[in-house]
Amino acid sequence: MSRSVGIIANPASGKDIRRLVAHGSVFDNNEKINIIRRVLLGLDALGIEQVLAMPDISGLARQAAEKANVSFPVALLDMPLKNSAVDSTWAAAMMAEAGVGCIVTLGGDGTNRAVAKGCGYVPLVPISTGTNNAFPVMVEGTLAGLAAAVVAQRIPGVREAGIRLARRLDVYRNGELIDFALVDVVAYAERFVASGAIWDPHKIRTVVLAHPRPGTIGASAIGGYLPQAAVNGKAGMWLELGDGGKRVLAPIAPGLITELSVKSYRTLKVGEQGVITIAPSVLALDGEREIPIKPDQRIEVRLSQNGPHVVDVTAALQAAGQKGVFIRANHI
């Protein structure tokens, strides 16, 4: 499908338990609708011919399309809804199969991880509307739409300049790849998945980071504030937490700044791996508890370069400007 873009908006992002135990603001659906509307207007300005959107129980994309008054159709995917992360995975796979040139996402780290499971080689423009936002970025919807449009049109030079390949953390159980995370893998001292979100930082035992980032909220900030984290983005990090270690002050959730004891830490290069030794426990992937660990299981985490393709909005727009994409003919 030529000159088409996908939009996946998670209506549940930014509304988990951390809004109660921390001080994060709720990203309500009206604001998400407004962001999608501005994305659509950005796409329309540069000649996108169709948008495929994930349906949801809140009707985010449908309401945004009604308000945007754009020249192209916004088609909702014909798909069953589970009201869970699997919706985003299915939608991304359907969009990739349909041949969209780019997918715009609205959500947090968990939303983008779900999309990454289905999008294949289709590049993502991840707009931050979640709780943990180390992977998506805060970007104005209008700019996100313009960037998605120039990438989707496959303009020579723009894709090369504006797209990077993200890393991921592959999780192996007894030698078998079972899942991955885009930002962090955390061993959490609980036996059950329960609410899903990590909200008690003192139960964190092991943290594996694709990128140690001081400018984020969540587990990635723990490594980001260590002196040895200045690796210029070339390595990940493996941390073990516990009594008697280096005390690190880090923002674990919005408004929740906690002092944690880091017993040991090391850099993690692409291709390197380690073993999670805390069991029984629960593995949290990108901030969500998902995988119970039993004592008889061997859990390994490996840093990989097999993450999704991600659009750098500023770089893509700059490259498009140099190609004259935004120059219009004079009217006599």
Secondary structure by P-SEA (a helix, b strand, c coil): ccbbbbbbbcccccccccccccccccccaaaaaaaaaaaaaaaaaacccbbbbbbcccaaaaaaaaaaccccccccccccccccaaaaaaaaaaaaaacccbbbbcccaaaaaaaaaccccbbbbcccccccccccccccaaaaaaaaaaaaacccccccccbbbbbbbbbbcccccccccccccccccccccccccccccccccbbbbcccccccccaaaaaaacccccccccccbbbbbbcccccccccccccbbbbbbbcbbbbbccccccccccccbbbbccccccccccccbbbbbbbcccccbbbaaaaaaaaaaaacccbbbbcc
